[in-house]
């Protein structure tokens, strides 16, 4: 597609439930990133996929968070046993391999509200 | 480790007035610097970037920023703002060797008033 697509755009869930967020990167973009944007805070790095290399999971805040990506296609971010502090906008970005940081394209995000 | 500080959480300004959004960074190595804009209910859009060369960088929509290594700053400026510039602005940094992960500031909400 023309841009990075994220779904759903909004998600309201009850505390303790699991949620799955989806990111469709731009075709051909080998690198994919997940960021979290909590109210009044900057974007926090969560996880980074680069082709078939092992992902950089250094930003995941707890073992309740996990993400998968098969090859250079769709990625899913899963949050288990959601807590109220997980409420945030979750942003996905992709970029081609050789462009470096200036090649990032961000999606519109998924707004997660845990009640 | 690298970090970015945006001291102003909100900046109100009248239309056609000049504006400066401040950004300071810390890093022990060379950096690449970026400004992103986020319009309501939209994704982040790259405004401009500093990678190397001239310290004055021009971006889209009439914005420019100046890299000042001695002051570790990368302030964003526009000589005359328009109502359509109302948005959230994020400064971000990548340190060379940092795996191309962007570190963002907390953002500055620019509100342009008539």
Boltz contact constraints between the chains, C-beta under 6 A:
constraints:
  - contact:
      token1: [A, 41]
      token2: [B, 106]
      max_distance: 6.0
  - contact:
      token1: [A, 42]
      token2: [B, 104]
      max_distance: 6.0
  - contact:
      token1: [A, 42]
      token2: [B, 105]
      max_distance: 6.0
  - contact:
      token1: [A, 42]
      token2: [B, 106]
      max_distance: 6.0
  - contact:
      token1: [A, 43]
      token2: [B, 104]
      max_distance: 6.0
  - contact:
      token1: [A, 45]
      token2: [B, 101]
      max_distance: 6.0
  - contact:
      token1: [A, 100]
      token2: [B, 100]
      max_distance: 6.0
  - contact:
      token1: [A, 101]
      token2: [B, 32]
      max_distance: 6.0
  - contact:
      token1: [A, 101]
      token2: [B, 94]
      max_distance: 6.0
  - contact:
      token1: [A, 101]
      token2: [B, 100]
      max_distance: 6.0
  - contact:
      token1: [A, 101]
      token2: [B, 102]
      max_distance: 6.0
  - contact:
      token1: [A, 102]
      token2: [B, 49]
      max_distance: 6.0
  - contact:
      token1: [A, 106]
      token2: [B, 43]
      max_distance: 6.0
  - contact:
      token1: [A, 106]
      token2: [B, 44]
      max_distance: 6.0
  - contact:
      token1: [A, 107]
      token2: [B, 43]
      max_distance: 6.0
  - contact:
      token1: [A, 108]
      token2: [B, 42]
      max_distance: 6.0
  - contact:
      token1: [A, 108]
      token2: [B, 43]
      max_distance: 6.0
